[in-house]
Amino acid sequence: MTNPNFARLRLDAETQSYQAFIGAFRKLWAGPLYRSMRDEAAALPNQEPENFAAFEAELHQQPKHQFFGWLEHNLQKMKYEGRWGVVPAANAQRDEIEALMAAPVGGNRLTEDPALQLPDYYEENDFHNHPGGLREDPLAAVIYRESASAAGGVVGKADLHARYVQALLGDAKVKRVIDIGCGFGRSTFCFTNALPEATAVGVDLSGSCVRLSAHLAEGRPDENRVHFVQADGVKVPFADASFDLFTSTMLLHEMPADAIRELIAEAFRVLEPGGISSHLDFLPPPINFLRALYLGHSDRNAEPFMRELAEMDMVAEHEKVGFTDVEIIPFAEDDQGLGEKWRLPWTIIRARKPAEAK
Ligand SMILES: C[S@@+](CC[C@H](N)C(=O)[O-])C[C@H]1O[C@@H](n2cnc3c(N)ncnc32)[C@H](O)[C@@H]1O
């Protein structure tokens, strides 16, 4: 039976209140505090993109900006750690949830590779300040999923992935999807929801993530059309031309530039001629204030490779391996209007493998 609450953590009343408090504080941080800081920053000199370094240095001296940064870093850490964090809540239920996670997965939905060599960048970084990252703890994906909804969520609204899929697909007839860095499957399931004829493979380095995703598939109408595979997205265990859509959401900014280049080449290899490559990620606009906040987020939120992604020419990188029709498309996180709230600069990077390509 479909059970979207599979391995969900129970949060006691104190933890729920504390997480709600963090969520309310995040609203103040992303709304009124952001707007007040933005208005002050508009009066600073060096607004021209070529004077970015001087603008950023000046912004860093502003007390409101320092408070904004302090809150960004600490509210995120408070969500995970401390007496009422998500991690201690998981530890309190560890035996029970580990047993659920370890239960056999039915069908042909899960391929694990416990011997998979993890890339150094993945071993060395606790992305978005998730303690221990998604690497070893069998409950890592359970904690990640909980933190994505606790305290007002990590990033994005509940329908973000579905809107991405809609924007991306249009009337494209896609049959075989590969979703790299699938996490706990929220992106992957959006494709099988939108494409009743299609199959989708979710790939992730994290054994915990692919296992949780495969459990979550159980009993869903698409349970036999999804397959979760533990692998590195830059070297997936599939033959050339196996897919007609290669996609990721919120993956690129967690990879160093060289790994992104390998990923683009791998996309070209596993796509059939005419296939689409599409990533939903973040590219900052050439507005000094927004760029400074984005790069600051990279430092404060343990997302060190956002800087490398911001420097890359994604059109040229795609064209270099043979992709055509490369488009960089800003994507609205919600309908509340850019600029009135702090938002990450969501962007779709889409390209096509030419029909005549080998
Ligand atoms: C921020 S999460 C996004 C998860 C999911 N796509 C979503 O939108 O909810 C990034 C995911 O990418 C995975 N990841 C990072 N590097 C990867 C790689 N080289 N190959 C496959 N997965 C990777 C991480 O383990 C993590 O689950």
The ligand as a Tripos MOL2 file, in Angstrom:
@<TRIPOS>MOLECULE
LIG
   27    29     1     0     0
SMALL
NO_CHARGES

@<TRIPOS>ATOM
      1 C1         20.1100   19.0510   -2.7080 C.3       1 LIG1
      2 S1         19.8320   17.3490   -3.0100 S.3       1 LIG1
      3 C2         18.5150   17.3910   -4.2050 C.3       1 LIG1
      4 C3         17.6450   16.1660   -4.1700 C.3       1 LIG1
      5 C4         16.4810   16.1220   -5.1560 C.3       1 LIG1
      6 N1         16.9000   16.2450   -6.5210 N.3       1 LIG1
      7 C5         15.4600   17.1800   -4.8250 C.2       1 LIG1
      8 O1         15.3040   18.1300   -5.6120 O.co2     1 LIG1
      9 O2         14.7860   17.0490   -3.7970 O.co2     1 LIG1
     10 C6         21.2290   16.8370   -3.9830 C.3       1 LIG1
     11 C7         21.3250   15.3460   -4.1100 C.3       1 LIG1
     12 O3         22.3570   15.0420   -5.0560 O.3       1 LIG1
     13 C8         23.0880   13.9180   -4.5970 C.3       1 LIG1
     14 N2         24.3940   13.9480   -5.2890 N.ar      1 LIG1
     15 C9         25.4140   14.8200   -5.1200 C.ar      1 LIG1
     16 N3         26.4110   14.5480   -5.9760 N.ar      1 LIG1
     17 C10        26.0090   13.4970   -6.7430 C.ar      1 LIG1
     18 C11        26.5850   12.7590   -7.8050 C.ar      1 LIG1
     19 N4         27.7970   13.0480   -8.2650 N.pl3     1 LIG1
     20 N5         25.8920   11.7380   -8.3460 N.ar      1 LIG1
     21 C12        24.6520   11.4150   -7.8740 C.ar      1 LIG1
     22 N6         24.0630   12.0740   -6.8610 N.ar      1 LIG1
     23 C13        24.7230   13.1020   -6.3010 C.ar      1 LIG1
     24 C14        23.0980   14.0780   -3.0950 C.3       1 LIG1
     25 O4         23.3460   12.8720   -2.4420 O.3       1 LIG1
     26 C15        21.6990   14.6180   -2.8300 C.3       1 LIG1
     27 O5         20.7810   13.5830   -2.6280 O.3       1 LIG1
@<TRIPOS>BOND
     1     1     2 1
     2     2     3 1
     3     2    10 1
     4     3     4 1
     5     4     5 1
     6     5     6 1
     7     5     7 1
     8     7     8 2
     9     7     9 1
    10    10    11 1
    11    11    12 1
    12    11    26 1
    13    12    13 1
    14    13    14 1
    15    13    24 1
    16    14    15 ar
    17    14    23 ar
    18    15    16 ar
    19    16    17 ar
    20    17    18 ar
    21    17    23 ar
    22    18    19 1
    23    18    20 ar
    24    20    21 ar
    25    21    22 ar
    26    22    23 ar
    27    24    25 1
    28    24    26 1
    29    26    27 1
@<TRIPOS>SUBSTRUCTURE
     1 LIG1         1 GROUP 0 **** ****
